[in-house]
Amino acid sequence: MALKLEQIRDRLRARFPEHIIVEDLNNMAALVIPQEIYHDVVWFLKSDEELDFDYLEFETCADHPPDLLAFVCYLRSLGHGHRIALKINLDRNQPSLPSLADLYANADWNEREIFDLFGVIFHNHPDLRRLMMPEDWTGHPLRKDYLHPNVVKRPD
């Protein structure tokens, strides 16, 4: 039976008394968690029998200059039918998170794409390298301040 977001939030708050809040994320509520407990929270969500978040739908990122990258991870329990979004606010100047590749096989390519296009470093990733851009590419094309090396910036 699918759990409601409030039930999932309460189970997480009981296990992780750190600051976990609910935020509206484009008409879907997300749990905002500190990056320091991200891997532990996801491990708990996956391993707890009542929660059983056994499927990583996808991970993505959004750039919010001047100082924030918002990382979002969507998880689903195929057996129970509930779904959750986790949001982690990252320092735009040094964005990093632990990899989920040890928990979900498809995190490998999701994280490589986010690394390539946004510059987020995923610690303990088994093969963190560019996925879409050439290996010698400079910069991260989905950041809002990105300038293509072949484009001359127009004067203001």
MOURPE-V598513 format. One record per residue. RES is the residue in one small letter. SS is DSSP state (a for helix, b for strand, c for the rest). Layout:
BEGIN
<<RES | SS> <RES | SS>>
END
This chain:
BEGIN
<<m | c> <a | c> <l | c> <k | c> <l | a> <e | a> <q | a> <i | a> <r | a> <d | a> <r | a> <l | a> <r | a> <a | a> <r | a> <f | c> <p | c> <e | c> <h | c> <i | c> <i | b> <v | b> <e | b> <d | b> <l | b> <n | c> <n | c> <m | b> <a | b> <a | b> <l | b> <v | b> <i | c> <p | c> <q | a> <e | a> <i | a> <y | a> <h | a> <d | a> <v | a> <v | a> <w | a> <f | a> <l | a> <k | a> <s | a> <d | c> <e | c> <e | c> <l | c> <d | c> <f | c> <d | c> <y | b> <l | b> <e | b> <f | b> <e | b> <t | b> <c | b> <a | b> <d | b> <h | b> <p | c> <p | c> <d | c> <l | b> <l | b> <a | b> <f | b> <v | b> <c | b> <y | b> <l | b> <r | b> <s | c> <l | c> <g | c> <h | c> <g | c> <h | c> <r | b> <i | b> <a | b> <l | b> <k | b> <i | b> <n | b> <l | b> <d | b> <r | c> <n | c> <q | c> <p | c> <s | b> <l | b> <p | b> <s | c> <l | c> <a | c> <d | c> <l | c> <y | c> <a | c> <n | c> <a | a> <d | a> <w | a> <n | a> <e | a> <r | a> <e | a> <i | a> <f | a> <d | a> <l | a> <f | a> <g | c> <v | c> <i | b> <f | b> <h | b> <n | c> <h | c> <p | c> <d | c> <l | c> <r | c> <r | c> <l | c> <m | c> <m | c> <p | c> <e | c> <d | c> <w | c> <t | c> <g | c> <h | c> <p | c> <l | c> <r | c> <k | c> <d | c> <y | c> <l | c> <h | c> <p | c> <n | c> <v | c> <v | c> <k | c> <r | c> <p | c> <d | c>>
END
